[in-house]
Amino acid sequence: MNTGEKIPSKTEKKILLSAYLVFSQQGFRRTTVREICKKAGVNIASVNYHFGNKEKLYIAVCKYACAMNEDKHPSTFYIQKDASDEEKLYMFVHSFLTVFLCQEQSTMRWELMSRELLEPTRALNIIIEEILRPQLNQLSEIVGRFLGNKSGKDIVTSCCYSIIGQCLYYRFSPLLQKPFYADHSVHNGMIEMLAENITRFSLHALKGISRE
């Protein structure tokens, strides 16, 4: 089945939504077709009939996740056009942290993406092209303004990876944070603090590189 070519049937959509939930909770490798079918309330042969196998179902789920609710959860973040370059960097970092850390504002799409980054499959390229690349391009435009026209694309991209890496640390290393943060629960105040720290650190680095 190709979700980009036709509207899923009722049974296909039940399987897609159930697989979406289970894959986002457990990842590709720990999820079984039996679990998905049980949750969807369909015969176990339905996955093979409609999708071919578990991997093809997973790829269909990733495509479905990237395409759905784009108006509500766009791939790129809202950045005010009239904001200063420093403010734009803060807005990007704050939005990135909010999406990855705040459970109440998170979606299954981001959970699915996080698991795919940790345990990549053949579907990783879908996540990269549909979500990560648009975000990287958005951040590259902001970073490029600090580094100037003389900086090569590789330098801009490396700086973007460094900024994103700081954000992802707090998503993928929660146990390491506990000894250093008395209150390690995620809330708006913590998001603001982390966003300010990452932005401040990154600004000093970018300005230092631009001087070089």
C-alpha positions, 0 to 999 in steps of 0.5 A: 500500500502506498499512502501517498497514492490512495486513501486508506480503506477502513481496515487499513486505517485501523491497522495504520493507527494501531501500528502508529501507536504501538511503534511510537511506544515500543519502536520497530524491533520490539513491536510484533504484528500480533500486537498491532492486529490485536489492538486494531481488532483485525485478523493477523493476516490483515497486515500481510494482505494490506501492507505486505509485512511488518517493515512495509507497514512501518514505512507506511506508518512513517509516511502517514505520520509525516503527512498527517496534521501538518497544519497543527504540527508542522515540520518547521517551527514558527519564527517571527520574521521581524525578530532579531537574529538572536531572538530567532535562534532562541525561538528555534531552540525553545520550540525544538525543546518544547516538542521533544521534552513536553509530553503534554505538547508532544505527539506520537509523530515525535515519539516515532521519530525519536525512536527511529533516531535511536534505532534506525531502520530503512525508514530513517530517510523518510524522517530525514527528508520530511521532518529533519531536513526542513528543520535543519534548513530553517536553522541553517538560515538563522546560523548563516546570518551569524557566520556571514557569507564567507562561511562554507556550508559545512561549517554552517551545518556543523554548527547546526548539529552542535546546537541540535545536539545540545537540545537532544541531550536533554531528550535522550539522557534523562538519567544523567540529568538527575544528579545535577538538577534538583527538579528534573521534571519537564515544565515551561520554566525548565524549557525556558531556562534550557533554551536560554542557556543553549542559546547563550552558549551557541551565540558566543560560539557562533560569534567566536567562529565568525570572528575567526 
